[in-house]
Amino acid sequence: MAERISPEQGLERLRADDALFVDVRDPGSHEQARIPGAVPLNQANLEQFLADTDRQRPLVVYCYHGHSSQGASDYLAEQGFDAVVSLDGGFEYWRQAYPDQVDDDH
């Protein structure tokens, strides 16, 4: 089972720019608002993501509330990614805690 990290640890990772943030929410939600630099991951682009993404690069996976990202993190770890973590609280917590660390279309 992939490790879980706190939102505070996630913010540290974002500021250090030492991980790729992966958004497993639906594409429309990702379009509306996301953690800066996050890439969307869904059924439509899964094969391309697996083909193009460096397995050595640390990943921070997030969803809405931190539940679906756990399963996605486990799956990515099974696909050979070395350092995958799930963000506790998900994007909804992140948006409340770090409103200045959200890219949105508003």
C-alpha positions as CSV (number, residue, x, y, z in Angstrom):
1,M,0.0,0.0,0.0
2,A,1.3,3.4,-1.0
3,E,2.3,5.9,1.7
4,R,0.0,8.7,2.6
5,I,1.3,12.2,3.2
6,S,-0.3,15.2,4.9
7,P,-1.3,18.3,3.0
8,E,1.6,20.1,4.8
9,Q,4.1,17.6,3.4
10,G,2.5,17.9,0.0
11,L,3.0,21.7,0.1
12,E,6.7,21.1,1.0
13,R,7.0,18.8,-2.0
14,L,5.3,21.3,-4.2
15,R,7.5,24.2,-3.1
16,A,10.6,22.0,-3.4
17,D,9.5,21.0,-6.9
18,D,10.7,17.4,-6.3
19,A,7.6,15.5,-7.3
20,L,5.0,15.4,-10.1
21,F,1.5,16.0,-8.8
22,V,-1.0,13.7,-10.4
23,D,-4.7,14.6,-10.4
24,V,-7.0,11.6,-10.6
25,R,-10.3,13.6,-10.4
26,D,-12.5,13.8,-13.5
27,P,-11.1,15.9,-16.4
28,G,-13.7,18.7,-15.9
29,S,-12.7,19.2,-12.3
30,H,-9.0,19.3,-13.3
31,E,-9.8,21.9,-15.9
32,Q,-11.6,24.1,-13.4
33,A,-9.0,24.0,-10.6
34,R,-5.9,22.1,-9.8
35,I,-2.7,22.1,-7.8
36,P,-0.1,24.1,-9.8
37,G,1.7,21.9,-12.3
38,A,-0.5,18.9,-11.7
39,V,-1.1,16.6,-14.6
40,P,-4.5,14.9,-15.1
41,L,-4.7,11.1,-15.1
42,N,-7.8,9.2,-16.1
43,Q,-8.8,6.2,-18.2
44,A,-8.5,8.2,-21.4
45,N,-4.8,9.1,-20.9
46,L,-3.6,6.3,-18.7
47,E,-1.6,4.4,-21.4
48,Q,0.1,7.6,-22.5
49,F,0.9,8.5,-18.9
50,L,2.4,5.1,-18.3
51,A,4.4,5.3,-21.5
52,D,5.7,8.8,-21.0
53,T,6.3,9.3,-17.3
54,D,9.7,8.5,-15.7
55,R,9.3,5.7,-13.2
56,Q,12.0,7.3,-11.1
57,R,10.2,10.6,-10.6
58,P,8.3,10.8,-7.3
59,L,4.6,11.2,-7.7
60,V,2.0,12.8,-5.4
61,V,-1.4,11.6,-6.3
62,Y,-4.6,13.4,-5.3
63,C,-8.3,13.1,-5.8
64,Y,-11.3,15.0,-4.2
65,H,-10.9,13.8,-0.6
66,G,-8.0,11.5,-0.4
67,H,-9.7,8.1,-0.9
68,S,-9.5,7.4,-4.6
69,S,-6.0,8.6,-4.7
70,Q,-4.9,5.8,-2.4
71,G,-6.1,3.1,-4.9
72,A,-4.5,5.1,-7.8
73,S,-1.2,5.3,-5.9
74,D,-1.2,1.6,-5.2
75,Y,-1.9,0.9,-8.9
76,L,1.0,3.2,-10.0
77,A,3.3,1.6,-7.6
78,E,2.4,-1.8,-9.1
79,Q,3.2,-0.4,-12.5
80,G,6.8,0.2,-11.4
81,F,6.8,3.8,-10.1
82,D,9.4,3.9,-7.3
83,A,8.1,6.7,-5.1
84,V,4.3,7.2,-5.1
85,V,2.4,8.8,-2.3
86,S,-1.3,9.7,-1.8
87,L,-2.3,13.2,-0.6
88,D,-4.5,13.0,2.5
89,G,-7.5,15.2,2.4
90,G,-7.4,15.5,-1.4
91,F,-8.0,18.7,-3.4
92,E,-10.9,19.8,-1.3
93,Y,-8.8,20.1,1.8
94,W,-5.9,21.6,-0.2
95,R,-8.2,24.3,-1.7
96,Q,-9.3,25.4,1.8
97,A,-5.9,25.2,3.4
98,Y,-3.8,26.7,0.5
99,P,-6.0,28.9,-1.6
100,D,-2.8,30.7,-3.0
101,Q,-1.6,27.3,-4.3
102,V,-4.5,26.6,-6.6
103,D,-4.6,27.2,-10.4
104,D,-8.1,27.9,-11.5
105,D,-9.9,29.3,-14.5
106,H,-11.7,32.1,-12.6
